[in-house]
Amino acid sequence: MYRFAVCDDDCFYRRQLARLLRSFAPWQKSGCRVDCFSEAERLLAECEGCRYDAVFLDVQMPRMNGLEAARRLRARWPELPVILVSAFCEFAPEGYELRVYRYLRKDRLDQCLGPCLEDLLAQQLAPCTLELPVDGEICRVNLVRVESLRLDGHTVEFHFVDSAPPLPCRMSLARLETMLEGRPFLRTQRGFLVNLHQVQRLRRYEFILRSGRRVPVSERRYGQVRQEYLEWQARFEEWAARL
């Protein structure tokens, strides 16, 4: 299921955008959840406890406007797609200086939102989706929201950054490692993989995640895990600096 946030102090436009998001045809199979906020401060606080696939921000809001909220989101989660929405074009240059994904006009949402979502799906979301066999059916998992994976017998549990329950999948961890090749997942010991985007810090024999949860690192693998993590961190920081 894809998850989006809409932040707009105007109830009419907030509801309109949420309705258009939910009705986008490609979401129908995978599902779509839209969380709505009337203040940027509440959105930022909620982002600390869950993970959105994209955030839609009104530019003109009281207290904290959308440009400042976008700046904070980009600083905290540089890979998160941020779409600015406004009734005016005058803020577009500043929005693109922040490297927002799109700048949409409120009076043209019916025409512009569809192409924006198609590009978002093709360029950002679909490449991060993994199809897995779950209970005899194919389940699409958005890897961006996966925090860690844990082997439990012959089942691998996907643990998510939000309050979603763990997802069990009957598959070997070795096969999953092959499927995740090129993605920011690192095996920490025989029964654990961690999403490096969710790591807050590494200390002796464990990763501390952004949620506060811990993923163990085996003593035998610690040196290799630490080296791979530091190399990934350097590449990611270089990439984020170019955004």
Order of alpha helices (4+ residues) and beta strands (2+ residues): beta-alpha-alpha-beta-alpha-beta-alpha-beta-alpha-beta-alpha-beta-beta-beta-beta-beta-alpha-beta-beta-beta-beta-beta-alpha
